[in-house]
Structure formats: C-alpha cells, structure tokens
Amino acid sequence: MIKIKPLADRVLIEPLSDEERVKKTKSGIIIPDTAEKEKPQEGKIIAVGEGKILESGRLTPLSVKKGDKVLFSKYGPSEIKVDGKEYLIAKEEDILAIID
C-alpha cells in the first residue's frame, strides 16, 4: 500500500493501463494510439488532500474521493514513481470529470 498523502487541493492518481481504458467506440470502431495522444487521460484516485483553503481561511472539501475514476488533463499532473510504479499528483482543477 502506498503511503503518500497529498496536500491541500491535490490528489494522487493511478493512471489506467491501456487495457483498462476503452480503446473502441460503442459501435466497435477501434481508436488508434495516435488519436489518444491529445485526449484527456483516465485514472483512479488513490488519495486526496484535505481540501482547498479559501482566502477567508475556510477549508473547502474536494469534489472527488478515493476510488473515483476520473478524466484529467494530460499536461496538468506531475509524474512520480514509487516502488517502480508510476503515479500522478494533480490539483483538483486538473480533473475534468468523474467517470461513472
């Protein structure tokens, strides 16, 4: 188990593998890797920070929680490697959507 606790409005994301991501449309059209390069990335939230501290000093909790599957912008998160496995640390604003 990973022991990283993101600070403030940051989250720890485990990127989904190619097998976990849907690579074809519902109608069966396969999406080539070249089309995937500029699309938002998918991942699973592993840990979340306490929330964003507003100028008033009030703490606002994050909209995402541990276990959520999310879409995030490709260039927002910072990459880290722990025990040979890659993770991303992103601000909540880099998360585009929660996937049901």
Protein Blocks (a to p, Z undefined) as FASTA:
>chain_A
ZZdddehjbccdddddfklpccbdfkopacdfklmmmmccddddfbdcfbdcdfkopacd
dfbdehiacdddfklpccddeehiacddddfklpmbdcZZ
